[in-house]
Amino acid sequence: MTKNRWMENPEAVREAERFYKFVGEYVISFQWMEGKIDEVFLLARGHHARAKTFSWLAQKTNAQKIDEFQTLVKAGTPFGYVAIDGWYDRLRTVVDRLHEERRRRNSILHAQFLMDFLAIGAPVVRTHVKRQAGDVIFEQEDLSPTRCDTIMGEIAQLAFDLGMICVQLIHVYKSPEPD
């Protein structure tokens, strides 16, 4: 980022500040969802196993946590059967969306942001280079205010849907016996 090209332009500075705010809100929103998944594991394993559960969680990637979250919920212990039509299909859909959001989070957090053209009214551009199946893939995305609002709307809906699953899990929770 070359600040000297746009730091003298008040509109460009406002756009940069808007973008920094977006990134912060996005990261906090994603971390909230990670925390909800961690809470489910803490509940499932019981208060007596809190330290062991935190140790176990610390060794897991986000992708592993999401997959194991789905496995745990479907296992029937300590969460009983949810007798709502389509609930397990909804769970699968939310898990798929969590993986999609995880990939987007990685593409945002591991990206470079070009702000060189803010002074002429162009949006921040996200660039990300990654390896996939032996190939190098170059991604580029304009992060205009409209695009950032869309992203925040999508993560907000996912957070709501995950929250509803977690509430239902509380309703069907069966406390495990202490070790």
Disulfide bonds with the S-S distance in Angstrom:
none
